[in-house]
Amino acid sequence: MISIEKLSFHYKKQPDFIEKLTLHQEFGSIVGLLGKNGAGKSTLLNLMAGLLNPQAGCIQISGFTPFDRKPDFLGDLFMVPEEFQFPQVSINLYLKATASLYPNFDEEKLDGILKDFELDRKSMIHKLSQGQRKKFLIAFALATNCKLLVLDEPTNGLDIPSKSIFRKVLVGSVNDEQLVIISTHQVKDIETILDTVVILDQGKIIFNNTMENIASQLQFKHITSLNGVEEVIYSEKSPGGYRVVVETLDEEETEIDLELLFKAVISKNGVKSVAYENK
């Protein structure tokens, strides 16, 4: 379990960037962490990974304090950063040097994902394209079977077919004992695979709910006119009418539009009070 209580962090000579943030998340789900540029998403992920030390508050992951960087903690966490570098070696040599750091590493799972991504173990990593290197890093992350997987902008650099494969291999690779946290601006790339949505704004969590609760409480529609439409929580002009978020008044369940939900929450126009926080 991730347990974060009143966490505060700021960079040197700057005011608090994350302030009194509280978050509790059980394992066994895929969580989307959303927010505008500068909202604190990457900073929060780095705090979870133990790369930064909070100035106040408490963060515990499976009973470990991340910044202590204990071997048992590091062997059960893998972070895919937005920016990364590899040594000038082959995939095979990289695996020989690093796979043993993760006690639950699954070579068979890795081979299956590499095949899905059309990657060869003999390839020299530094000669691969940026997108191919990203696919290898994702494949490696999933093969570690770490209890916590943290993915920062995982679909950046992937082409459209690769994004589809990413969704397939992610859902097919994780189990109920793992927690995957995905931070991204590309919400359309992940909205069909999420269990929970967390929205961060100015270093604070302003929305935290399951997709199941969102689907039961809100409807996402395209309408030609706002006249006569009740319980409109958020609307925006679109070709042929309006895209709207409305409170559910009947049994109809609509497909969740994560981009529209994000805009509605950030606009502070009442979504939080309707789709209550999942605590």
C-alpha positions as CSV (number, residue, x, y, z in Angstrom):
1,M,0.0,0.0,0.0
2,I,1.1,3.6,-0.7
3,S,0.4,5.8,2.3
4,I,1.2,9.5,2.0
5,E,0.3,11.8,4.9
6,K,0.6,15.6,4.7
7,L,3.6,15.4,2.4
8,S,5.4,18.7,1.6
9,F,8.3,19.3,-0.7
10,H,10.0,22.3,-2.2
11,Y,13.1,22.9,-4.3
12,K,15.9,25.0,-2.9
13,K,15.1,28.6,-2.4
14,Q,11.5,28.1,-3.6
15,P,8.2,28.0,-1.9
16,D,6.4,24.7,-1.2
17,F,5.8,22.9,-4.5
18,I,3.8,20.0,-2.9
19,E,2.0,21.0,0.2
20,K,0.3,18.8,2.8
21,L,-0.5,16.1,0.1
22,T,-2.3,13.0,1.3
23,L,-2.9,9.9,-0.8
24,H,-3.7,6.3,0.0
25,Q,-3.7,3.7,-2.7
26,E,-3.9,-0.1,-2.4
27,F,-2.1,-2.4,-4.8
28,G,-4.0,-4.2,-7.5
29,S,-4.9,-1.3,-9.8
30,I,-3.7,1.0,-12.6
31,V,-3.8,4.6,-11.6
32,G,-3.7,7.6,-13.9
33,L,-2.0,10.7,-12.4
34,L,-3.0,13.7,-14.4
35,G,-2.2,17.4,-14.1
36,K,-1.1,20.5,-16.0
37,N,2.5,21.3,-16.6
38,G,4.1,22.2,-13.3
39,A,1.4,20.6,-11.2
40,G,3.9,18.4,-9.4
41,K,3.3,15.0,-11.1
42,S,7.0,14.1,-11.8
43,T,8.0,15.4,-8.4
44,L,5.5,13.2,-6.7
45,L,6.7,10.2,-8.7
46,N,10.3,11.0,-7.8
47,L,9.3,11.2,-4.1
48,M,7.6,7.8,-4.4
49,A,10.7,6.3,-6.0
50,G,13.0,7.7,-3.2
51,L,14.8,10.1,-5.6
52,L,13.7,13.1,-3.5
53,N,13.4,13.5,0.2
54,P,10.3,15.4,1.5
55,Q,10.7,18.3,3.9
56,A,7.6,17.4,5.9
57,G,5.1,14.6,6.2
58,C,5.3,10.9,5.7
59,I,5.5,8.6,2.8
60,Q,5.4,4.8,3.2
61,I,5.3,2.2,0.4
62,S,4.9,-1.4,1.5
63,G,6.2,-0.4,4.9
64,F,9.4,1.3,3.5
65,T,10.4,4.9,3.5
66,P,11.4,5.4,-0.1
67,F,14.3,7.8,0.5
68,D,16.0,5.2,2.7
69,R,16.6,3.3,-0.6
70,K,16.7,-0.1,1.1
71,P,17.6,-3.0,-1.3
72,D,14.3,-4.8,-0.7
73,F,12.4,-1.6,-1.6
74,L,14.5,-1.0,-4.8
75,G,14.1,-4.6,-5.9
76,D,10.3,-4.2,-5.9
77,L,10.0,-0.8,-7.6
78,F,10.7,0.2,-11.2
79,M,10.4,3.7,-12.6
80,V,10.2,4.5,-16.3
81,P,11.2,8.2,-16.4
82,E,10.2,10.6,-19.2
83,E,13.9,11.1,-20.1
84,F,16.4,8.3,-19.9
85,Q,19.7,7.1,-21.2
86,F,21.2,3.6,-21.9
87,P,24.8,2.5,-22.1
88,Q,26.2,1.5,-25.5
89,V,25.5,-2.2,-25.2
90,S,23.2,-4.9,-26.6
91,I,19.9,-5.7,-25.1
92,N,21.3,-9.1,-24.1
93,L,24.3,-7.6,-22.3
94,Y,22.0,-5.0,-20.5
95,L,19.8,-7.9,-19.3
96,K,22.8,-9.8,-18.0
97,A,24.0,-6.8,-16.0
98,T,20.6,-5.6,-14.6
99,A,17.9,-8.3,-14.6
100,S,19.3,-10.0,-11.5
101,L,18.7,-6.8,-9.5
102,Y,15.0,-7.7,-9.6
103,P,14.2,-10.9,-7.7
104,N,10.9,-11.6,-9.7
105,F,12.3,-10.8,-13.1
106,D,10.6,-13.0,-15.8
107,E,12.7,-13.7,-18.9
108,E,9.8,-15.5,-20.6
109,K,7.5,-12.5,-20.1
110,L,10.2,-10.2,-21.4
111,D,10.6,-12.3,-24.6
112,G,6.8,-12.2,-25.2
113,I,6.7,-8.4,-24.9
114,L,9.8,-7.9,-27.0
115,K,8.1,-10.0,-29.7
116,D,5.0,-7.8,-29.4
117,F,7.1,-4.7,-29.8
118,E,9.2,-6.3,-32.6
119,L,12.5,-6.0,-30.8
120,D,15.5,-8.3,-31.0
121,R,17.6,-9.2,-28.0
122,K,20.7,-8.9,-30.1
123,S,20.0,-5.2,-31.0
124,M,22.4,-2.5,-29.8
125,I,20.3,-0.3,-27.6
126,H,22.0,3.0,-28.5
127,K,21.4,2.3,-32.2
128,L,17.6,1.9,-31.7
129,S,15.3,4.9,-32.3
130,Q,14.0,6.8,-29.3
131,G,10.6,5.1,-29.7
132,Q,12.3,1.6,-29.8
133,R,14.3,2.4,-26.7
134,K,11.2,3.5,-24.9
135,K,9.5,0.2,-25.9
136,F,12.5,-1.8,-24.5
137,L,12.4,0.1,-21.3
138,I,8.6,-0.6,-20.9
139,A,9.2,-4.3,-21.7
140,F,12.0,-4.5,-19.1
141,A,9.8,-2.7,-16.5
142,L,6.9,-5.1,-17.0
143,A,9.2,-8.1,-16.9
144,T,10.6,-7.1,-13.4
145,N,7.2,-7.9,-11.9
146,C,7.9,-5.2,-9.4
147,K,5.0,-4.5,-6.9
148,L,5.1,-0.8,-7.8
149,L,5.6,0.3,-11.4
150,V,5.9,4.1,-12.0
151,L,5.6,5.3,-15.6
152,D,6.2,8.9,-16.4
153,E,4.8,9.8,-19.9
154,P,5.3,6.2,-21.1
155,T,3.6,6.8,-24.5
156,N,5.7,9.8,-25.5
157,G,7.8,8.7,-28.6
158,L,5.5,5.8,-29.5
159,D,3.7,5.7,-32.8
160,I,0.0,4.9,-33.0
161,P,0.4,1.1,-33.4
162,S,2.9,0.9,-30.5
163,K,0.5,2.8,-28.2
164,S,-2.1,0.1,-28.9
165,I,0.5,-2.6,-28.2
166,F,1.5,-0.8,-25.0
167,R,-2.0,-0.9,-23.7
168,K,-2.4,-4.6,-24.5
169,V,0.9,-5.7,-22.9
170,L,0.4,-3.6,-19.8
171,V,-3.0,-5.0,-19.1
172,G,-1.9,-8.5,-19.9
173,S,1.3,-8.3,-17.8
174,V,0.3,-6.8,-14.5
175,N,-1.5,-8.8,-11.7
176,D,-3.6,-8.1,-8.7
177,E,-0.6,-7.7,-6.4
178,Q,0.9,-4.9,-8.4
179,L,0.2,-1.2,-8.6
180,V,0.9,0.8,-11.7
181,I,0.9,4.6,-11.6
182,I,1.0,6.4,-15.0
183,S,1.6,10.1,-15.3
184,T,0.7,11.5,-18.7
185,H,-0.6,14.4,-20.7
186,Q,-1.7,11.9,-23.4
187,V,-4.9,10.9,-21.7
188,K,-6.4,9.3,-24.8
189,D,-3.6,6.8,-24.7
190,I,-4.6,5.3,-21.3
191,E,-8.2,6.1,-20.5
192,T,-9.5,2.6,-21.4
193,I,-7.0,0.8,-19.1
194,L,-7.3,2.9,-15.9
195,D,-9.0,1.8,-12.7
196,T,-8.5,5.1,-10.8
197,V,-8.0,8.7,-11.8
198,V,-6.0,11.1,-9.6
199,I,-5.7,14.8,-10.6
200,L,-3.0,17.0,-9.2
201,D,-3.1,20.8,-9.3
202,Q,-0.6,23.2,-7.8
203,G,0.9,20.5,-5.7
204,K,-2.4,19.3,-4.2
205,I,-4.7,16.4,-5.1
206,I,-8.0,17.9,-6.1
207,F,-9.7,14.7,-7.5
208,N,-9.3,11.0,-6.7
209,N,-11.9,8.5,-7.8
210,T,-12.4,5.1,-9.5
211,M,-13.5,4.9,-13.1
212,E,-16.4,2.8,-11.9
213,N,-17.6,5.6,-9.6
214,I,-17.1,8.2,-12.3
215,A,-19.1,6.1,-14.8
216,S,-22.0,5.8,-12.4
217,Q,-22.1,9.4,-11.4
218,L,-21.3,11.3,-14.5
219,Q,-22.3,11.2,-18.2
220,F,-20.2,12.5,-21.1
221,K,-22.2,13.6,-24.1
222,H,-22.1,15.6,-27.4
223,I,-25.3,17.7,-27.8
224,T,-26.4,20.3,-30.3
225,S,-27.7,22.8,-27.8
226,L,-27.4,23.6,-24.1
227,N,-31.0,24.7,-24.0
228,G,-33.1,22.5,-21.8
229,V,-30.2,20.3,-20.7
230,E,-30.2,19.8,-16.9
231,E,-27.3,19.4,-14.5
232,V,-24.6,20.5,-16.8
233,I,-21.4,20.5,-14.8
234,Y,-19.0,21.5,-17.6
235,S,-19.4,22.3,-21.3
236,E,-17.2,23.3,-24.2
237,K,-18.0,24.3,-27.8
238,S,-17.2,21.7,-30.4
239,P,-18.1,21.1,-34.1
240,G,-21.8,20.6,-34.3
241,G,-22.6,21.6,-30.7
242,Y,-21.2,21.1,-27.3
243,R,-19.2,18.4,-25.4
244,V,-20.7,18.3,-21.9
245,V,-20.3,16.6,-18.5
246,V,-23.6,16.1,-16.8
247,E,-24.7,14.6,-13.6
248,T,-26.3,11.1,-14.1
249,L,-30.0,11.3,-13.8
250,D,-30.9,8.0,-15.4
251,E,-29.5,4.5,-15.9
252,E,-27.7,5.3,-19.1
253,E,-23.9,4.8,-18.8
254,T,-21.7,6.7,-21.3
255,E,-18.1,6.2,-22.2
256,I,-15.8,8.3,-20.0
257,D,-14.1,11.1,-21.8
258,L,-11.0,11.5,-19.6
259,E,-9.9,14.7,-21.3
260,L,-13.2,16.3,-20.8
261,L,-13.3,15.1,-17.1
262,F,-9.9,16.6,-16.6
263,K,-11.0,20.0,-18.0
264,A,-14.1,19.9,-15.8
265,V,-12.1,19.2,-12.6
266,I,-9.4,21.8,-13.4
267,S,-12.1,24.4,-14.0
268,K,-13.3,23.8,-10.4
269,N,-16.9,23.7,-11.7
270,G,-18.4,21.2,-9.3
271,V,-17.2,17.8,-10.5
272,K,-15.4,17.1,-7.2
273,S,-18.7,17.5,-5.3
274,V,-20.5,15.1,-7.6
275,A,-17.9,12.5,-8.2
276,Y,-16.7,12.4,-4.6
277,E,-13.2,11.6,-3.7
278,N,-12.5,7.9,-3.2
279,K,-10.8,7.6,0.2
